[in-house]
């Protein structure tokens, strides 16, 4: 049974009459309490070879989470991968990571798809996984994007 499914256990109570359904107890197995997500737009840096990916999520306090990230841009045929690790605090957390192109193509401005796989661990043992994708916009960063108008020539 996958970690995304609930476990159903029938109670050990005496058999119910035929016209009455047995009672069932549901136990959630989800340890990732807040779904992970990506921000948009995402900055493209280093001449299109890297993308700064940021997002949010939540997991059980004390566990470690690893987020494996893939960014794919159809228009440029560029693909980048990377990962981010951090300690869970039991609440909503933000994160940021730079992913690097594994393709010969570089990223440009425009739409892309970003996918992630969050894996939580407790003392090295996997406790849960969560997979998701989101359509995002990529924007090339230039020094002018961050400098106030006063400092621009």
N, C-alpha and C positions, 0 to 999 in steps of 0.2 A: 504494500500500500504506500503510495507516495505521501510526502509530507504535506501536500496541498489538500489532502482529503481528511475528513473527520473520521474518527474511529467510533464504531457503534458497538456497545456491549449490552447484551440483554441482562436484565437484573436476574438474580438468583431466587426471586420470590417464587412461592408455590405457583403451579400452573393456573392460569386464569381460565374462567369458563370459556367455552367456545365462542360466545358472542362478544367477548372482550379481548382486545388486543393486548399483547404483553407490553410492559413498560420498557422503554429504552432510555439509556443514559448516553448523552453525547459528550465526548471529550475532544476538545480542540487540540490539534498537534502543532498549530502555527506558533512559531517563536518570533517571527518577524511580524510585529504588530502594526506598523505603519508602512504601507507600500512604498517602495523606493521609486524615485522619479528623477527626471532630468530637467535642467533649466534650458531655456531658449531665449535669445540666440546664444550660440557658443562661439567664442573667439578662435580664429585661425591665426597661428603664429609661425614664425620661422619659415617664411616663404612657402607656406602651405603644407609643410611637412608635419606639423603638430596641431592638435586641437585641444583647447582647455575645456574639459568637460566638468560640469558641476551639477550637483543634485542634492537630494534629501532622502531620508529614510529613517526608520526606527527599528531597534531590535532589543532583545532582552539584556538588561543591565549585567555587565561583567563578561559578556561574550565578545568574541572578536568577529568582525565582519570583513569579508573580502568582496569587493565589487569588481568583476571582470567586465570590461567595457569594449564595445566595438562601434566604430563610426563608419558608415558607408555613404558615399555621395555618388549617385548614379551618373550625374552629368559630367563628372570628372573621372569616373572610374577609380576614385581614391578610396582606400580602406585603411583604417588605423585601429590599433588595439593597445590596451594598457590595463592597469588595475590599480585599485586603491584599497588600502587596509586601514582599519581604525577600530578602537575599542568602543563597544556599545555602552550607552549610559541609560538606557531604558526609555528615553524620550526621543523626540524628533531631532535629528542631527543633520547638519549640512556637510558636504564634502566637495573636494575639487581635485582633479588629477589631469595630468597632461598625457594624452595618448599620441603615439607616433605612427606615422604612415608605414605600412608594411607593403604597400604597392609602389610601383614606380611613378604613379600619378600623384600630383599634389592637389590639395583641397583649394577650393575657391569659394567666393560668396554664393549663397544659394541654399536650397533645401537639401537635407540629408536625413538619414535614419540613424538613430543611436539606440543600441541595445545593451542591456546589462544583465548580469547574473550575480545576485547577492547570495553569498554563502556564509552562514553563521556557524561558529564553532565554540565549543565549551571544552577547555582542556584538550584541544586538538581534535575532538570528535565532532563531525558535522551534525548540527542540530536542525537546520532548515535551509531551504533554498528558495529564491524568488527570482523569476525571469520576467523581463518586460522590455518593450521597445517604444520609442516615441519619435515622431517626426519633429525635426528641429530645423532651425535656420543657422547657417554658418556665416560669420562676418569676419573679413580680414581686418586685423588690427594694424593701425599705423600710429606713429607717435602723435599725429594730429588728433586721433580719437581720444587721447587722454590729456593733452595739454590744453589749458584754458586759452581762450581766444587771445589774451594779452601776450602769451608766449609764442604764438604762431607768427611767422613772418608775414 
